[in-house]
Every structure is written in C-alpha cells, then in structure tokens.
Amino acid sequence: MHGRSRGPEHWTVMWSHPRVIAGGLMLLPVVLLVVDKAIGPGIRLAPLTVGAPALAAAFCSPSGVLAVTTVTVACVVLSAKVNLLVGWTNFYVQLTTLVLISLGAVGASWIRGRRESELARTRAIAEVTQRVLLKPLPPRLGGLALASVYLAADEDAAVGGDLYAVADLGGCVRILVGDAHGKGLAALETASYVLSAFRRSLRRRGPLSAMVADLEEDFRTDLRDAVAARPDAPGTPFALEEFVTAVVLEIPESGDGPTLVANLGHPPPLLIDGGRVVALDPTSPAPPLGLGDLGRAHPHVDEVDFPSGATLLLYTDGVIEARDQYGDFYPLAERLPGWTRLRPQALVEAIHTDLRRYVGRGLGDDVTMVAVRRERPP
C-alpha cells in the first residue's frame, strides 16, 4: 500500500517546528566539536558553540533553550578535555561567557513567548470583533444570490476599515459597502459607527434618500460621542475629521421596479450583463459620510436597471488601487468580461485569486467585494 506523497508545504511546516529547530541547534555544537577535532589544533571552533543558545532564543521555548545549552556546555567541556585546556583561564572565560549568554537567551525566549501569546490573544479578539461587525452574507435573499470576500491589509491585526452589510426589508434588499479612512484597529472603530448607524436606520424604514441622510447624522453623532468620552486620547482633535466612502443600494427582490443607488464618494458598482461591464457612475456625486456638510441634505439617488441574469459587483478602492511590480493599477473592469458567466461566489474568488497573482506581494489596502446576481425566473 502506497502512502500519499508529502508536498513542500508539509516539509516547510515540519522544518519550522520549534522541536525540529531545537534538535538542529543541539546538533550544531556536536558538529562543531567533530570538525574541530578533524581539522587539528590550528583552528579552534569551540568558541563558535556559544551561538547555539543565542539562536535558540529566537526560535525555541525556554525549555528548548535549556536543552540546547546543556548540550553546548557538554561539548565545550569535552572539547577542552580533548585539547587539554581544562584549568586554563581561557577555558573558564569561555564557559562563563557561555553561561551568561545562555541565561540571557532563556530570558529572551520567555519574553518573546509572552509577547507572542499576547499578540495571538489580541488578534483573536480583533477577529471575533470583525466577525461580529461583518456578519456573513446569506447565500440567497429572494431572487438574489450573494457572496462576499474581505481581506485586511494589516495581516497582523487581520482587521481593517472596509465594511459591508445587507438587510432584507421584505420585498427589497438594502446593501451597504464602505471604506473607512485609514487602516487597522482605528479604521475598524470608524467602520463600526457606520454599521451601527446603518442598522438603526433600517428600523425607520424610510426611503433610501432619507436613510442616507440618517446615516450621515448618526455617524457624526457617534463620532462626537466617542471623542467626548476620551478627550485626552492621542489624536482626539483629528477624530472628528474621519470619513467613510460608501455606496448604498436598494434592490427589489422580485425584479419589479428599478434598483436605487446612492453613491457617497465610493468607486461605482459594476453591472455585468450579457458580456458587458457597465460602471454605474453617479449622476450627481455626493461627499463621503462624515463630510455631509459639504453637500446637500439628501444625496441624489440614481435609478438603474438590474435585469435577470445580471450581476452587480460592489468593491472598495483596495481592489482597483492595487498595483503590480511596475506600478500599474489592477484593471478590474477589463478582467471582468472573462468571468461574466460565473456565479457570485465563484466570481469573487476568481477576482481574489487574480488580484493576488497580479500584485505578487502583500496588499497595500483593505479589499472588500460583494457580488449580487439576480437569478433568472424558472
């Protein structure tokens, strides 16, 4: 019976395991001792063994550092006996140096492990917070199929300022996609105010234009309350200048009536229909949330046709502003015609894969995509 072959990922994980690294570092002084004996008294390699505990501090637990230290001390003493150096001053200096370095390595390993644990807990809390704020989209709402993808630019925190939300109002679906200014935890806090304002506005069940006005008012109120709660926090004077670009859609579930689009300084949604890709640019641009005093009280709402079999793609600027190694922006609209037949989940996955391949490195900004397809009637 033949076992399954192990791919490169398996070996990468195995060789990066702390126990494997500790074993390799325990072999290092033994190898140095053997080589030292083989090359004769002309060159002494024993002093190099002090590097093993120092390296162990960067990769191993305190117990692993102690194990490496034990083997290293044994090799140093054995080398001194073989070379008749026991009792010489240099031997005791080398041994004392090794012990001091090893003690420092154990302490450094303990501090590193503690900080890694704190970082893991912080990241876990941030991920839970993100999942609470950005609830998974239902795969279907009436005659609509939905899918989304979210990628944070801050991989250490795994959170960012992009946001999305969907609400079924009975007969129509409202969708919000936004991008808070900034990155990381600060942007996540700003995004949370918009999501809270969106959910509160749904209870009023007003028209889309009134809802957008409520979003602006509630968002700025929450921002002022947050600033007032911590007046001595760093950067407080600038917190009131935060803004969020957003696009809000109201889509009839049955297909009767137009789809309404309110764009607040956000990249235009793309309509994919029959091989065509059409950007739904706003006829009257409006400022982002938080800067509503620069525009009209009730932002303009456009009416667009969303036929059966078509797909709407909403996204943040992290998609179209991603650059390749030559500095060229990702050509989203040019790539979409090759994926017009894909369903929402397959579509966002195809764009995600292609975007990663195009950039070839870490993302410079948060990326969010929401795809909505109007299913053809049976």
C-alpha positions as CSV (number, residue, x, y, z in Angstrom):
1,M,0.0,0.0,0.0
2,H,1.5,3.3,-1.1
3,G,1.3,6.3,1.2
4,R,0.4,9.7,-0.1
5,S,3.3,11.9,-1.2
6,R,4.0,14.9,1.0
7,G,4.1,18.3,-0.6
8,P,6.5,21.2,0.0
9,E,4.0,22.7,2.5
10,H,4.3,19.7,4.8
11,W,8.1,19.9,4.8
12,T,8.1,23.7,5.4
13,V,5.8,23.3,8.4
14,M,7.9,20.4,9.7
15,W,11.2,22.2,9.5
16,S,9.8,25.4,11.1
17,H,8.5,23.4,14.1
18,P,10.3,24.6,17.4
19,R,11.2,21.0,18.3
20,V,12.9,20.4,15.0
21,I,14.8,23.7,15.3
22,A,15.8,22.8,18.8
23,G,17.1,19.5,17.6
24,G,19.1,21.1,14.9
25,L,20.6,23.6,17.3
26,M,21.5,20.8,19.7
27,L,23.4,19.1,16.8
28,L,25.3,22.3,16.0
29,P,27.8,22.2,18.8
30,V,28.3,18.5,18.2
31,V,29.1,19.1,14.6
32,L,31.5,21.9,15.5
33,L,33.2,19.6,18.0
34,V,33.7,16.9,15.4
35,V,35.0,19.4,12.8
36,D,37.3,21.0,15.4
37,K,38.8,17.6,16.1
38,A,39.2,16.8,12.4
39,I,41.0,20.0,11.4
40,G,43.5,19.8,14.1
41,P,44.9,22.4,16.6
42,G,45.5,25.1,14.0
43,I,41.9,26.4,14.2
44,R,39.6,26.2,17.2
45,L,35.9,26.1,16.5
46,A,34.7,25.6,20.1
47,P,34.2,29.3,20.8
48,L,31.5,29.3,18.0
49,T,29.3,27.0,20.0
50,V,28.1,30.0,22.1
51,G,26.0,30.9,19.1
52,A,23.7,27.9,19.6
53,P,21.9,29.2,22.7
54,A,21.7,32.7,21.2
55,L,20.0,31.3,18.1
56,A,17.7,29.2,20.2
57,A,16.3,32.3,22.0
58,A,14.8,33.4,18.7
59,F,13.1,30.1,17.8
60,C,12.7,27.9,20.9
61,S,10.8,27.9,24.2
62,P,12.8,28.4,27.4
63,S,13.0,24.6,27.9
64,G,14.3,24.3,24.4
65,V,17.0,26.9,25.1
66,L,18.0,25.0,28.2
67,A,18.3,21.7,26.3
68,V,20.5,23.4,23.6
69,T,22.5,25.0,26.4
70,T,23.1,21.6,28.2
71,V,24.4,20.0,25.0
72,T,26.6,23.1,24.2
73,V,28.2,23.1,27.7
74,A,28.9,19.4,27.5
75,C,30.6,19.9,24.1
76,V,32.6,22.8,25.3
77,V,33.9,20.8,28.4
78,L,34.6,17.8,26.2
79,S,36.5,19.9,23.7
80,A,38.6,21.4,26.5
81,K,39.4,18.0,27.9
82,V,40.4,16.6,24.5
83,N,42.6,19.6,23.8
84,L,44.0,19.7,27.4
85,L,42.6,23.1,28.1
86,V,40.8,22.4,31.4
87,G,42.2,24.6,34.1
88,W,43.4,27.3,31.7
89,T,42.0,30.8,32.2
90,N,40.6,31.0,28.7
91,F,38.5,27.9,29.4
92,Y,36.8,29.4,32.4
93,V,36.3,32.7,30.5
94,Q,34.6,30.8,27.6
95,L,32.5,28.7,30.0
96,T,31.4,31.8,32.0
97,T,30.5,33.6,28.7
98,L,28.5,30.7,27.6
99,V,26.6,30.5,30.8
100,L,25.8,34.3,30.7
101,I,24.7,34.1,27.1
102,S,22.5,31.1,27.9
103,L,20.8,32.8,30.8
104,G,20.1,35.8,28.6
105,A,18.8,33.5,25.9
106,V,16.4,31.8,28.3
107,G,15.1,35.2,29.5
108,A,14.7,36.5,25.9
109,S,12.9,33.3,24.9
110,W,10.4,33.7,27.8
111,I,9.8,37.4,26.9
112,R,9.3,36.5,23.2
113,G,6.9,33.7,24.1
114,R,4.9,36.0,26.3
115,R,4.6,38.7,23.6
116,E,3.6,36.2,21.0
117,S,0.9,34.9,23.3
118,E,-0.4,38.5,23.9
119,L,-0.3,39.2,20.1
120,A,-2.2,35.9,19.5
121,R,-4.9,36.9,22.0
122,T,-5.2,40.4,20.6
123,R,-5.5,39.1,17.1
124,A,-8.1,36.5,18.2
125,I,-10.2,39.3,19.9
126,A,-9.9,41.5,16.8
127,E,-11.0,38.7,14.5
128,V,-14.0,38.0,16.7
129,T,-14.9,41.7,16.7
130,Q,-14.6,41.8,12.9
131,R,-16.9,38.8,12.6
132,V,-19.5,40.4,14.9
133,L,-19.4,43.6,12.9
134,L,-19.3,42.0,9.4
135,K,-21.8,39.2,9.6
136,P,-21.7,36.6,6.9
137,L,-24.0,37.3,4.0
138,P,-26.8,34.9,3.3
139,P,-26.3,33.0,0.0
140,R,-29.8,33.9,-1.1
141,L,-32.4,36.6,-0.4
142,G,-35.5,36.1,-2.5
143,G,-34.4,36.0,-6.1
144,L,-30.9,37.4,-5.4
145,A,-27.7,35.3,-4.9
146,L,-25.0,37.0,-2.8
147,A,-21.3,36.4,-2.0
148,S,-18.6,38.5,-0.4
149,V,-14.8,38.4,0.3
150,Y,-12.9,40.5,2.8
151,L,-9.1,40.9,3.0
152,A,-7.4,43.1,5.5
153,A,-4.2,44.9,4.6
154,D,-3.0,44.7,8.2
155,E,-2.3,41.0,8.3
156,D,-1.0,41.1,11.9
157,A,-4.3,42.5,13.1
158,A,-6.5,40.8,10.5
159,V,-8.9,43.7,10.6
160,G,-9.4,46.9,8.7
161,G,-11.8,49.7,7.8
162,D,-13.7,48.1,5.0
163,L,-17.3,47.3,5.8
164,Y,-20.5,45.7,4.3
165,A,-24.0,44.9,5.4
166,V,-27.2,43.5,3.9
167,A,-30.7,43.8,5.2
168,D,-33.9,42.2,3.9
169,L,-36.8,44.7,4.3
170,G,-39.4,42.4,2.9
171,G,-39.8,43.0,-0.9
172,C,-36.5,44.8,-1.2
173,V,-32.9,44.3,-0.1
174,R,-30.6,47.1,1.0
175,I,-26.8,46.7,0.7
176,L,-24.1,48.9,2.1
177,V,-20.4,48.7,1.2
178,G,-18.0,51.2,2.6
179,D,-14.4,52.1,3.2
180,A,-13.3,53.9,6.4
181,H,-10.4,56.3,6.2
182,G,-7.2,54.7,7.5
183,K,-6.3,51.1,8.3
184,G,-6.2,48.6,11.2
185,L,-8.0,49.0,14.5
186,A,-8.5,52.7,14.2
187,A,-10.4,52.3,10.9
188,L,-12.3,49.3,12.3
189,E,-13.7,51.6,15.1
190,T,-14.8,54.1,12.5
191,A,-16.4,51.4,10.4
192,S,-18.3,50.2,13.5
193,Y,-20.0,53.5,13.8
194,V,-21.3,53.3,10.2
195,L,-22.5,49.8,10.6
196,S,-24.4,50.7,13.8
197,A,-25.9,53.7,12.1
198,F,-27.0,51.5,9.1
199,R,-28.7,49.0,11.4
200,R,-30.5,51.8,13.3
201,S,-31.7,53.5,10.2
202,L,-33.3,50.3,8.9
203,R,-35.8,50.4,11.8
204,R,-37.2,53.7,10.5
205,R,-37.9,52.1,7.1
206,G,-37.8,55.4,5.3
207,P,-36.9,55.9,1.6
208,L,-33.3,55.4,0.6
209,S,-32.5,59.1,0.4
210,A,-33.8,59.6,3.9
211,M,-31.8,56.6,5.1
212,V,-28.6,58.0,3.7
213,A,-29.2,61.3,5.5
214,D,-29.8,59.4,8.7
215,L,-26.5,57.5,8.2
216,E,-24.7,60.8,7.9
217,E,-26.3,62.3,11.0
218,D,-25.9,59.1,13.2
219,F,-22.3,58.5,12.1
220,R,-21.3,62.1,13.1
221,T,-23.2,61.9,16.3
222,D,-21.4,58.6,17.3
223,L,-18.1,60.1,16.3
224,R,-18.6,63.2,18.5
225,D,-19.7,61.0,21.4
226,A,-16.6,58.8,21.1
227,V,-14.4,61.9,21.1
228,A,-16.1,63.3,24.1
229,A,-15.7,60.1,26.0
230,R,-11.9,60.2,25.7
231,P,-10.8,63.9,25.4
232,D,-7.2,63.1,26.4
233,A,-6.6,60.3,23.9
234,P,-3.8,60.8,21.3
235,G,-5.2,62.1,18.0
236,T,-8.5,63.2,19.5
237,P,-8.7,66.5,17.7
238,F,-8.4,64.7,14.4
239,A,-11.0,62.1,15.1
240,L,-13.8,64.4,14.0
241,E,-12.2,64.5,10.6
242,E,-12.8,60.8,9.9
243,F,-14.8,59.9,6.9
244,V,-16.2,56.8,5.1
245,T,-16.8,56.4,1.4
246,A,-19.9,54.3,0.8
247,V,-22.4,53.1,-1.7
248,V,-25.9,52.0,-0.7
249,L,-28.2,50.0,-2.9
250,E,-31.9,49.1,-2.7
251,I,-32.7,46.1,-4.9
252,P,-36.3,44.8,-5.4
253,E,-36.3,41.1,-4.8
254,S,-38.9,40.4,-7.4
255,G,-37.3,42.4,-10.2
256,D,-40.2,44.8,-10.4
257,G,-39.0,48.4,-10.4
258,P,-35.6,49.9,-10.7
259,T,-32.6,49.4,-8.4
260,L,-31.7,52.5,-6.4
261,V,-28.1,53.6,-5.9
262,A,-26.7,56.3,-3.6
263,N,-23.0,56.8,-4.0
264,L,-21.1,58.7,-1.3
265,G,-17.6,59.2,-2.8
266,H,-17.2,55.5,-3.4
267,P,-16.0,53.6,-6.5
268,P,-19.0,52.9,-8.8
269,P,-20.6,49.5,-8.8
270,L,-20.1,47.4,-11.9
271,L,-23.1,45.9,-13.7
272,I,-22.1,42.6,-15.5
273,D,-24.8,41.8,-18.0
274,G,-24.5,39.6,-21.1
275,G,-20.8,40.0,-21.5
276,R,-21.0,43.8,-21.0
277,V,-19.5,45.5,-18.0
278,V,-21.0,48.9,-17.2
279,A,-19.8,51.3,-14.4
280,L,-22.8,52.8,-12.6
281,D,-21.3,56.3,-12.1
282,P,-23.4,58.7,-10.0
283,T,-25.2,61.4,-11.9
284,S,-24.7,63.8,-9.0
285,P,-21.6,63.0,-6.8
286,A,-22.0,63.3,-3.1
287,P,-19.3,63.6,-0.4
288,P,-18.4,60.6,1.9
289,L,-20.1,60.0,5.2
290,G,-18.7,62.4,7.8
291,L,-18.3,65.2,5.2
292,G,-22.0,65.6,4.6
293,D,-21.9,69.3,5.4
294,L,-20.1,69.8,2.0
295,G,-23.1,68.5,0.1
296,R,-26.9,68.6,0.0
297,A,-29.0,67.3,2.9
298,H,-30.5,64.4,0.9
299,P,-27.9,62.9,-1.5
300,H,-29.1,62.2,-5.0
301,V,-30.4,58.6,-5.6
302,D,-29.9,57.1,-9.1
303,E,-32.3,54.6,-10.7
304,V,-30.7,51.8,-12.7
305,D,-31.9,48.7,-14.4
306,F,-30.8,45.3,-12.9
307,P,-32.1,42.6,-15.3
308,S,-32.4,38.9,-14.6
309,G,-29.2,37.0,-15.1
310,A,-27.1,40.1,-14.4
311,T,-24.6,40.6,-11.6
312,L,-23.7,43.7,-9.6
313,L,-20.2,43.9,-8.2
314,L,-19.6,46.3,-5.3
315,Y,-16.0,46.8,-4.1
316,T,-13.6,49.1,-2.3
317,D,-10.8,51.0,-3.7
318,G,-8.3,48.5,-2.4
319,V,-9.2,46.4,-5.5
320,I,-8.7,49.0,-8.2
321,E,-5.8,50.7,-6.5
322,A,-3.7,47.6,-6.1
323,R,-0.5,47.8,-8.1
324,D,1.7,45.3,-9.7
325,Q,5.5,45.4,-9.7
326,Y,5.6,48.0,-12.4
327,G,3.2,50.3,-10.5
328,D,0.2,49.7,-12.8
329,F,-3.3,49.6,-11.2
330,Y,-5.3,46.4,-11.2
331,P,-7.6,46.6,-14.3
332,L,-10.8,45.2,-12.7
333,A,-13.2,46.3,-15.4
334,E,-11.0,44.8,-18.1
335,R,-10.8,41.4,-16.4
336,L,-14.5,41.0,-15.7
337,P,-15.6,40.2,-19.2
338,G,-13.8,36.8,-18.9
339,W,-15.9,36.0,-15.8
340,T,-19.4,37.1,-16.8
341,R,-20.8,33.5,-16.6
342,L,-19.6,32.9,-13.0
343,R,-22.0,32.9,-10.1
344,P,-21.3,35.4,-7.2
345,Q,-19.1,33.1,-5.0
346,A,-17.0,31.9,-8.0
347,L,-16.8,35.5,-9.2
348,V,-15.3,37.0,-6.0
349,E,-13.0,34.0,-5.6
350,A,-11.7,34.4,-9.2
351,I,-11.1,38.1,-8.7
352,H,-9.4,37.4,-5.3
353,T,-7.0,34.9,-6.9
354,D,-6.3,37.0,-9.9
355,L,-5.7,40.1,-7.7
356,R,-3.2,38.2,-5.5
357,R,-1.4,37.0,-8.6
358,Y,-1.4,40.4,-10.1
359,V,0.1,42.2,-7.1
360,G,2.5,39.4,-6.2
361,R,3.0,40.6,-2.6
362,G,1.0,41.8,0.4
363,L,-1.9,44.0,-0.2
364,G,-1.4,47.7,0.4
365,D,-5.0,48.4,1.4
366,D,-8.1,46.5,2.6
367,V,-10.1,44.7,0.0
368,T,-13.8,44.0,0.1
369,M,-16.1,42.7,-2.7
370,V,-19.8,41.9,-2.7
371,A,-21.4,40.3,-5.7
372,V,-25.2,40.2,-6.2
373,R,-26.8,38.3,-9.0
374,R,-30.4,38.4,-10.0
375,E,-31.5,34.9,-10.8
376,R,-33.4,34.2,-13.9
377,P,-37.0,33.1,-13.2
378,P,-37.6,29.3,-13.6
